[in-house]
Each structure stands twice: as structure tokens, then as C-alpha cells.
Amino acid sequence: MNQIFLGFFFIGWMVIGTPLNAKEKQSLSIGFGSCLHQDKESPILGSLLSQKLDYLIFLGDIVYSDQLSAKDKIPAYEKQFQRPEWKSLRKDSKFLFTWDDHDFGINDSGAEYADRDLSRKIFLSYVQPMMPKNINFGTKSNQGVFYSYWIEFQRKKIHIMIPDTRYFRSPLQRSYMSYLTRKSHYRPSSDEEQTMLGEEQWLWMETELSKPSDLLIFVSSVQVIPTEQPFEKWNNLPMEREKLIQSLQKAKAKDVVILSGDRHIAEIHEYKTPNERTLVEITSSSLNLPLPFLPLEYDSEWKIGKAYRKENVGKLDIFLKNGSLQWKSMILDIDGKQVLEYNSNVDNGQAIESKVE
């Protein structure tokens, strides 16, 4: 693209019309991943071509361009979307996008990023033309990149919610040790005024979660369930995390799965809420920027198995069995081989089997 389309892309409250119709398909496949550096080779994109996925959800950091001036991000987008694989992938897959810190602003940034409005316009000018055209966007304030998307599959309703964890987020509080080590480590904030989503987006969340569905796919650029790791996560604002978990617990969905990125490792977490709803989070990162020599994996009481540290992409297979909607998620390596797996029965909203290899 040689032109930035300003003032055209308004993303936020989705006006629900006719859902995408997937009634005739016997199964539905959704790929997801994050962290795709524009200057790195990306053989995993070739592996994705062989999967012939129905959807691809990009969880953030579609470019790495930490710039104080958003217009300086444009060359990174230009280079990223010149890859020939994009055109080939679009023949089989529909794309959904959100952003994270490196395409939004600078490392670990939130609402304090001064050029966030122009960054939003630039981001959307590149990704929105590649997204399904039957999505209707519109917000009251023209802020953020949050939206909802519906799929009708075998007479079941799949609700994909993609909030914005950057545009409205309060600044994080660095841990005391981070000042000595110069690492991006953070500590939970006790400030009740701090927010992850902002007032407008929380209102949108409450409205969306009140809509009945057979499966809710909740997309977050940063991890929701883990609390132990010192990097970016919902638990840096613990009251916001608790509010989110309570909201997901009360959602009018038969089951919920959380997809997240950011971490440069792949992990699976399982968390049981007080009302016995099981929340499963599948983290997939990164597509082409692994950091194998850094200590990125941390123990968690909710983690299943070990993390996978090399290039990876997530896959969610959705199918009907005995009249019930079921799903299975897996992490695939650079060659498309399965390295992690989670199976779930979503008829009653609870996991019945889990497996990690």
C-alpha cells in the first residue's frame, strides 16, 4: 500500500447481521498465532498453506516496529505484506487481526503511547482490507481495535470476541528488580483506577458476553490465566483479570476457549472457575521469532505439561459429535507436526480430556 486510508476504518461494536454460513462443512479449522517479524524468514507460513485452514487469527505483533512516531511504522507494514504467502493463504483462509505492543506502539506500551490514534489508522489501513467484508464495524468514540465476529456452523453459533488490550490499558508498574536487571518485568498493581480495557470497551464486553452461543472464542494478545510469569499479562492489573474471569464465568456461552500470544513460547493452561466452568487458554507464539536462550517459561498451578519454545502456530478444530459441538486445539511446529494438544467436550462447557505431548 502506498496510501494510508484515514478516517475510514471504524472498529469496535460489531453490528451483527447474517453470520458467516459454515453449515455444510463437517469440521471447521481455525489457525492462530502471533509475533511475525517482517525482517525474518517465515517458513511456518508455508506450513500453514498445507493446512488449508478456514480462518487465521493473528494475535498481535504482525510487525516489529517500535516507533515514537506511528508513521515510521509504515515501511515495516510494507515489507511484511509483500510476502507472497499472504496472497496464497487468503485463497483458503479468512483473516482476523488484532495488535500487540510492537505493531501498536513501542515495547509493552499502552494508553500512554502518544501516537496511538495515527497508529490505529495505519494498522487498520493494512489489515482491514484482508478481513471478511461481511464484518460491520462502528464505535461511539472511534478508539481501539475491538470487535466481534460470528460463525454459524452445523446450526451451532460460534462467537469470536477480539478485545483491544493496548489502546486503553493503564501504564504497568515495573518490579523493583527490573530496575537493577533492566528487564521488562512487572508487578501486580493495587490501584483500582487502572484498567486494561477502559470503560467503553468493558460495556461492549458485557453486551457481547450476554449473547448466547455454543462456543465463545475469546482472543487476548496477552495471557489471561497465568499469574506467575513476570512479563505482560492480565494479572499485572489483577482486579481487571478477576473482573474478566467473572465475566467469562457468567457468559451466555456453552463453552469458552481463550487464545493468546505475545510470550514467544506455546503453552496450555486450564483454570476452573468457582461455578465449575473450565476456562482453557491456548497460547501460541511465535510464528518466526523464537527466543530459545531466554528464560521465558515459568511454573504455574494451571499449566498443563511443558511449554514449546520453537516456532509454532495454534490450531482449533471444531466439529459436531452426537449432536454436540466439540473442539480440539493443538500447537503445530514449523513442519506442521503436533507438539501440544488439548481435547474438550463442549456439550456441558467442561473439559473431559487433556493431552500434552
C-alpha positions as CSV (number, residue, x, y, z in Angstrom):
1,M,0.0,0.0,0.0
2,N,1.3,3.4,-0.8
3,Q,-1.6,5.3,0.8
4,I,-2.9,5.4,4.3
5,F,-6.7,5.5,4.4
6,L,-7.6,7.8,7.3
7,G,-10.9,8.2,8.9
8,F,-12.4,5.2,7.1
9,F,-11.9,2.2,9.4
10,F,-14.0,2.3,12.5
11,I,-13.7,-0.9,14.6
12,G,-15.4,-1.7,17.8
13,W,-19.1,-2.7,18.3
14,M,-20.0,-5.2,15.7
15,V,-23.4,-4.8,14.2
16,I,-24.5,-8.5,14.0
17,G,-26.0,-9.3,10.7
18,T,-26.1,-12.7,9.0
19,P,-23.3,-14.9,10.4
20,L,-20.8,-16.5,8.1
21,N,-22.5,-19.7,7.0
22,A,-20.5,-22.9,7.5
23,K,-23.5,-25.2,7.9
24,E,-22.4,-27.6,5.2
25,K,-18.9,-28.2,6.4
26,Q,-18.2,-31.3,8.6
27,S,-15.5,-29.6,10.5
28,L,-14.1,-26.0,11.0
29,S,-10.5,-25.2,11.4
30,I,-9.1,-22.0,12.9
31,G,-5.4,-21.2,13.0
32,F,-3.9,-18.7,15.4
33,G,-0.5,-17.3,16.1
34,S,1.5,-14.2,17.0
35,C,4.9,-12.5,16.6
36,L,5.8,-12.4,12.9
37,H,8.9,-10.2,12.4
38,Q,8.9,-8.6,8.9
39,D,12.7,-9.0,8.7
40,K,12.8,-12.7,9.4
41,E,12.3,-15.7,7.1
42,S,8.9,-17.3,7.8
43,P,8.9,-21.0,6.7
44,I,6.0,-21.6,9.0
45,L,3.7,-19.7,6.6
46,G,4.5,-22.3,4.0
47,S,3.4,-25.0,6.5
48,L,0.1,-23.1,7.1
49,L,-0.6,-23.3,3.3
50,S,-0.8,-27.1,3.5
51,Q,-3.3,-26.9,6.4
52,K,-5.9,-25.1,4.3
53,L,-7.4,-23.5,7.4
54,D,-10.8,-21.9,7.3
55,Y,-9.7,-19.0,9.4
56,L,-6.4,-17.5,10.6
57,I,-6.4,-15.2,13.7
58,F,-3.3,-13.1,14.1
59,L,-3.0,-12.4,17.8
60,G,-0.7,-9.4,17.6
61,D,2.8,-8.2,16.6
62,I,2.2,-8.6,12.9
63,V,5.2,-6.3,12.6
64,Y,8.0,-5.3,14.9
65,S,8.4,-1.6,14.6
66,D,8.8,0.2,17.9
67,Q,8.5,3.9,16.9
68,L,7.6,7.0,18.8
69,S,6.0,8.3,15.5
70,A,3.4,6.0,14.1
71,K,4.1,7.0,10.5
72,D,7.6,5.4,10.9
73,K,5.9,2.0,11.2
74,I,4.7,2.2,7.5
75,P,7.9,0.6,6.0
76,A,7.6,-2.4,8.3
77,Y,4.0,-3.0,7.2
78,E,5.0,-2.5,3.5
79,K,7.7,-5.2,3.9
80,Q,5.5,-7.6,5.9
81,F,2.7,-7.7,3.4
82,Q,4.9,-8.0,0.4
83,R,5.4,-11.7,1.3
84,P,3.9,-13.9,-1.4
85,E,2.4,-16.2,1.2
86,W,-0.3,-13.7,2.1
87,K,-2.0,-14.0,-1.3
88,S,-1.8,-17.8,-1.2
89,L,-3.1,-18.1,2.3
90,R,-6.1,-15.9,1.5
91,K,-7.3,-18.4,-1.1
92,D,-8.2,-20.8,1.7
93,S,-8.4,-18.8,4.9
94,K,-10.3,-15.8,6.1
95,F,-8.2,-13.5,8.3
96,L,-8.9,-11.8,11.6
97,F,-6.4,-9.4,13.2
98,T,-5.6,-7.7,16.5
99,W,-2.5,-5.9,17.6
100,D,0.0,-6.0,20.4
101,D,2.8,-3.7,21.6
102,H,5.2,-3.8,18.7
103,D,2.6,-3.0,16.0
104,F,0.6,-0.8,18.3
105,G,3.4,1.5,19.7
106,I,6.6,0.6,21.5
107,N,7.6,-2.3,23.7
108,D,5.0,-3.0,26.4
109,S,3.2,0.2,25.7
110,G,-0.5,1.0,26.4
111,A,-2.6,4.2,26.6
112,E,0.5,6.3,27.3
113,Y,1.6,5.8,23.7
114,A,1.1,9.3,22.4
115,D,0.6,8.5,18.7
116,R,-1.9,5.7,19.2
117,D,-4.7,7.3,17.1
118,L,-2.5,7.5,14.0
119,S,-1.1,4.1,14.7
120,R,-4.6,2.7,14.8
121,K,-5.4,4.2,11.4
122,I,-2.2,2.9,9.9
123,F,-2.7,-0.6,11.3
124,L,-6.3,-0.8,10.0
125,S,-5.4,0.5,6.6
126,Y,-3.3,-2.6,6.1
127,V,-5.2,-5.3,7.8
128,Q,-8.9,-4.4,7.4
129,P,-8.9,-4.9,3.6
130,M,-7.7,-8.5,4.2
131,M,-10.5,-9.3,6.7
132,P,-14.0,-10.6,5.8
133,K,-16.1,-8.0,4.1
134,N,-19.3,-9.0,5.9
135,I,-18.0,-7.6,9.2
136,N,-19.7,-4.3,10.1
137,F,-17.6,-2.0,12.3
138,G,-18.5,1.1,14.2
139,T,-17.8,2.6,17.6
140,K,-19.0,5.6,19.6
141,S,-15.6,7.0,20.0
142,N,-13.6,5.6,17.1
143,Q,-11.0,4.3,19.6
144,G,-9.3,1.0,19.8
145,V,-9.4,-2.1,17.6
146,F,-12.0,-4.3,19.4
147,Y,-14.7,-6.2,17.5
148,S,-16.9,-9.4,17.5
149,Y,-17.4,-12.0,14.7
150,W,-19.9,-14.8,14.4
151,I,-19.8,-18.1,12.6
152,E,-22.7,-20.4,12.1
153,F,-21.5,-24.0,11.9
154,Q,-23.8,-27.0,11.7
155,R,-26.7,-25.0,13.2
156,K,-24.4,-24.0,16.1
157,K,-23.2,-20.5,16.9
158,I,-19.5,-19.7,17.3
159,H,-18.8,-16.3,18.8
160,I,-15.3,-14.8,18.4
161,M,-14.5,-11.8,20.6
162,I,-11.4,-9.8,20.0
163,P,-10.8,-7.1,22.6
164,D,-8.0,-4.5,22.5
165,T,-5.5,-4.9,25.3
166,R,-3.4,-1.9,24.3
167,Y,-5.2,1.3,23.3
168,F,-6.9,1.8,26.7
169,R,-4.5,0.0,29.1
170,S,-3.1,1.9,32.0
171,P,0.7,2.0,32.4
172,L,2.3,-1.0,34.0
173,Q,4.2,-1.0,37.3
174,R,7.7,-2.3,36.9
175,S,9.0,-4.7,39.5
176,Y,11.7,-3.5,41.9
177,M,14.3,-6.0,40.5
178,S,13.6,-4.8,36.9
179,Y,15.4,-1.5,37.6
180,L,18.5,-3.5,38.5
181,T,18.3,-6.1,35.8
182,R,16.9,-3.8,33.1
183,K,14.5,-6.5,32.2
184,S,10.8,-5.8,31.4
185,H,9.4,-7.4,34.5
186,Y,6.2,-6.1,36.1
187,R,4.4,-6.4,39.5
188,P,0.6,-6.5,40.1
189,S,-0.9,-3.1,40.7
190,S,-3.2,-2.4,43.6
191,D,-4.6,0.7,42.0
192,E,-8.3,0.3,41.5
193,E,-8.4,3.1,38.9
194,Q,-6.1,1.2,36.5
195,T,-7.7,-0.5,33.6
196,M,-7.0,-3.0,30.8
197,L,-9.9,-2.3,28.5
198,G,-11.4,1.1,29.5
199,E,-15.0,1.9,30.3
200,E,-16.3,1.9,26.7
201,Q,-14.8,-1.5,25.9
202,W,-16.0,-3.1,29.2
203,L,-19.5,-2.0,28.3
204,W,-19.1,-3.6,24.9
205,M,-17.7,-6.8,26.6
206,E,-20.7,-7.1,28.9
207,T,-23.1,-6.7,25.9
208,E,-21.3,-9.3,23.8
209,L,-20.9,-11.9,26.7
210,S,-24.7,-11.7,27.3
211,K,-25.4,-13.1,23.8
212,P,-26.0,-16.9,23.7
213,S,-23.5,-19.0,21.8
214,D,-22.4,-22.7,21.6
215,L,-18.7,-21.7,21.7
216,L,-17.1,-18.4,22.7
217,I,-13.5,-17.9,21.4
218,F,-12.0,-15.1,23.5
219,V,-8.9,-13.6,21.9
220,S,-6.4,-11.8,24.0
221,S,-3.0,-10.5,22.8
222,V,-1.5,-11.2,26.3
223,Q,-2.0,-14.1,28.6
224,V,-5.1,-14.2,30.8
225,I,-4.8,-17.2,33.2
226,P,-1.1,-17.3,34.3
227,T,-0.1,-15.2,37.2
228,E,3.4,-16.3,37.9
229,Q,5.4,-15.1,34.9
230,P,6.8,-11.6,35.3
231,F,6.0,-10.3,31.8
232,E,2.9,-8.7,30.3
233,K,-0.3,-10.4,31.3
234,W,-3.8,-9.6,32.6
235,N,-2.6,-10.2,36.2
236,N,-0.5,-7.1,36.1
237,L,-3.9,-5.5,36.7
238,P,-5.3,-8.2,39.0
239,M,-8.6,-6.6,39.6
240,E,-9.2,-6.4,35.8
241,R,-8.2,-10.1,35.5
242,E,-10.7,-11.0,38.2
243,K,-13.4,-9.0,36.5
244,L,-12.7,-10.7,33.2
245,I,-12.7,-14.2,34.7
246,Q,-16.1,-13.4,36.4
247,S,-17.4,-12.1,33.2
248,L,-16.3,-15.2,31.2
249,Q,-17.8,-17.4,34.0
250,K,-21.2,-15.7,33.6
251,A,-21.0,-15.6,29.7
252,K,-24.1,-17.0,27.9
253,A,-21.9,-19.4,26.1
254,K,-21.9,-23.2,26.5
255,D,-18.1,-23.2,26.5
256,V,-15.2,-20.8,26.3
257,V,-11.7,-21.1,24.9
258,I,-9.1,-18.4,25.3
259,L,-6.5,-17.8,22.6
260,S,-3.4,-15.7,23.4
261,G,0.0,-14.8,22.1
262,D,2.9,-12.5,23.0
263,R,5.1,-14.9,25.0
264,H,7.5,-16.4,22.4
265,I,6.5,-19.8,23.7
266,A,3.5,-22.0,23.3
267,E,1.6,-23.1,26.5
268,I,-1.7,-24.6,27.6
269,H,-3.4,-23.6,30.8
270,E,-6.7,-24.8,32.4
271,Y,-8.5,-22.8,35.1
272,K,-11.7,-23.9,36.9
273,T,-13.9,-21.0,38.0
274,P,-15.9,-21.0,41.3
275,N,-19.0,-22.2,39.4
276,E,-17.1,-25.1,37.9
277,R,-16.8,-23.7,34.4
278,T,-13.4,-24.7,32.9
279,L,-11.5,-22.0,31.1
280,V,-8.8,-23.3,28.8
281,E,-6.2,-20.9,27.4
282,I,-4.0,-21.9,24.4
283,T,-1.0,-19.6,23.9
284,S,0.7,-19.6,20.5
285,S,3.9,-17.6,20.0
286,S,5.9,-17.1,17.9
287,L,5.5,-17.6,14.2
288,N,9.1,-16.7,13.3
289,L,10.8,-15.1,16.3
290,P,11.6,-17.8,18.9
291,L,13.9,-16.8,21.8
292,P,15.2,-20.1,22.9
293,F,18.1,-18.8,25.0
294,L,15.9,-16.6,27.3
295,P,14.3,-17.9,30.5
296,L,10.7,-17.5,29.3
297,E,8.9,-20.5,30.9
298,Y,7.6,-20.3,34.4
299,D,5.8,-22.9,36.5
300,S,2.1,-22.3,37.0
301,E,-0.5,-24.2,39.0
302,W,-2.8,-24.1,36.0
303,K,-0.3,-25.1,33.3
304,I,-0.6,-28.5,31.6
305,G,2.7,-30.0,30.6
306,K,5.7,-28.0,29.4
307,A,6.0,-25.1,27.0
308,Y,7.1,-25.4,23.4
309,R,9.9,-22.9,22.7
310,K,10.4,-23.1,18.9
311,E,8.4,-21.6,16.0
312,N,4.8,-22.6,16.3
313,V,1.2,-21.9,15.3
314,G,-2.0,-22.9,17.1
315,K,-4.9,-24.8,15.5
316,L,-8.5,-25.1,16.7
317,D,-10.6,-27.9,15.2
318,I,-14.4,-27.6,15.7
319,F,-16.7,-30.5,14.8
320,L,-20.1,-32.0,15.7
321,K,-20.3,-35.3,17.5
322,N,-23.6,-36.9,18.6
323,G,-25.3,-33.6,18.1
324,S,-22.9,-31.7,20.4
325,L,-20.3,-29.1,19.3
326,Q,-16.8,-30.2,20.3
327,W,-13.4,-28.8,19.8
328,K,-9.7,-29.8,19.9
329,S,-6.8,-27.5,20.0
330,M,-3.2,-28.2,19.2
331,I,0.1,-26.5,18.7
332,L,2.0,-27.3,15.5
333,D,5.7,-26.9,14.9
334,I,7.4,-25.4,11.9
335,D,6.8,-28.5,9.9
336,G,3.1,-28.8,10.8
337,K,3.7,-31.6,13.3
338,Q,1.6,-31.6,16.5
339,V,3.6,-30.9,19.7
340,L,0.9,-30.0,22.2
341,E,-2.8,-30.9,22.3
342,Y,-6.0,-30.3,24.3
343,N,-9.3,-32.0,23.7
344,S,-12.6,-30.7,25.1
345,N,-16.2,-31.8,25.1
346,V,-18.2,-28.5,24.9
347,D,-21.6,-30.0,25.3
348,N,-21.6,-29.1,29.0
349,G,-18.9,-26.5,28.9
350,Q,-16.3,-28.6,30.7
351,A,-13.1,-30.3,29.6
352,I,-13.3,-34.1,29.6
353,E,-9.8,-34.9,28.3
354,S,-6.5,-33.2,28.0
355,K,-3.3,-34.4,26.4
356,V,0.1,-32.9,26.1
357,E,2.9,-34.5,24.0
